[in-house]
């Protein structure tokens, strides 16, 4: 990644992580101006067996499927971090990722993701060289692996997603 882009991305990531994230989802105008080049795209809900699991919001540049972008999940129920890691790996498996690679990613994710409860949120930032995560504004860490980032954010953005309605909602262009 060129140094100019890396510096811009790191500044954007720090700005996103430093923002009081509890008000971010409801304040669209501020979210759009948070990071130069990123603006609010779509928002949608993920339900399982009729129960609302989380609301998702996407911030991106001109192409909402290419980094840099940010995806925020606002959880509506209690979920163990290990269950989030397992669900992530299960979804990435659908894209044909090798089991040995998935096992290594699972080990990283299970140590990265905390247990969440109603009202918590996790922010994922997708860069060309990897992904960074925060929980309720607290930095969780990063995974410096471009393939991981592509496959992980593909859970929501890839055409082969298991949640096509949520994908369509997230990829809704911002209002002009």
N, C-alpha and C positions, 0 to 999 in steps of 0.2 A: 504494500500500500504506500503510495507517495506520502512523503512527510507532511505536505500541506493538507492532504485529506485526513491523515491520521490526527493531526493537531485539531482540525475542525471537528472531527468525530469525537475526539476525547473531550473537547470543550463542550460539545453538545451533550455527551453522556453525563458529564459532571453537572451541567445545568439541569438536566432531567432528574438526576438523582438528588440534587440539592433542593429542588422545588418542594414545597409542602404538598406532597402528592395526594393527601386526603381530599383536597379540593379540586384536583386536576380534572377528573372525569366530568364533573358538573359545570366547569367553567371553560367552555369551548374556546372563547376568544383568547384567554390567557394561554391555553394549551397550544393554540396555533402560533402564537408569537414567542413561545418558550425557546425554541431553537431555530436559528436561521436555516431555512431550507427544508425543515420538517413542518408539516401542518396536519391538522386533524383530518383523517379520512373517515372511515365508517365506524359503526358501533353495532354490536349485536349480542345476542344471548346464546349461551350453551346450556341445553337442558338434557338430562338423562332420565329416562322413564318418566317424563313429565315434570321433573323437579328442576328448578333453576339451580345450576351449579355455579356459574359465573357470568358476568358481563364482560365483554372484550371491547377494547378501543384500540384503534390503529393510528399512528402518526407516521407519515412518510413524506418523501419528496415527490417528484413528478411520477415516479414508478413505484407503486405500493408493494411491489414484489421483489424489489432490489434494495440492498442496504445502501445507506443507513436507514433504519426505521426503528420504531418502538412499538411494542405491543403490551398493553396493560390488561391484566385479568383482575377483576374485582369479584372476589369470592363471596358467595351467598350461603355457604354452609361449611361445616368443619370437614377438613380433609387432611389426612396424614401426608407428610412430605414424601414418605416412601410410596404412597399411592399415586401422588403426582408424578414421581419418577417412573413408576411402573406404567402408568397410562401414557406418558410421553414416549417411552420405549416401544410400547405396543403400537402406537400410531406411526412411529418412524419405521417399524418393521414392515408396515404396509407398503412402504416405498422401496423395499428390496434391499435394505441395509443388511450387511452380513451380521450374523449372530455374535461373532467375536467383537466386532466394532460396537454393536449394541450393548454387549456386556460391559465393555469399558466405559461407555457413555452412561450407563445405568449407575455404575459406581460413582461417577462424578456427580450425577444428578441427585442421588440419594443422600449425598453429603452436603449438597448445595441447597436443596429445597427444604424449607421448614414446614412444620404443620401449620395449616391455615384455619381460620375460623371466619364466620360471617363478618364482613366488614374489612377483612384484610385484602391486600392487593400485592400482586407480584408484577413488576415491570421488567420486561425483557428488551434489551437493546441489541439489535442485529447489525453488526459491522461486517465488512468484507472478510475480515480475518478471524471472526469469532463472535461470541455473544457475552453479554454482561447482564447480571440480574440484581434486582433490589426487591426487598420485602418491606412494605410500609415505609419506604424511604431509606432503609438501611441496606448498604451494599452487601450482597451475598457472595459476590465473586464473579469470575469470568471463566469461560472455556475458550481457549485460543485454538480454535479448529474451524476453518471455513466450512468444511463439509458438515460438521455438527450443526453449525448455525443455519446452513441452508436447509438441512433435513428437519431440524427442530422447528423453525418458523414455518416450514412447509406443512406442519400439522394443521395450521390455520389457513395458509395461503396457497398451497399446492392445489392444482385442479383435482388431484386424487384424494383430497381430504375426506374424512368420514363425516364432516359437518359442512356440506355444501351451502346450506342456507346461511350459516355463520360466515363462511368465506365471502359469499355474495354481499352480505351486509358490511363486512370489514372493507371490501374493495369499492364501496360506494364512494365516488369522487366527492371531494369537498365542495361545498357551495361556492359559487364564484363571487 
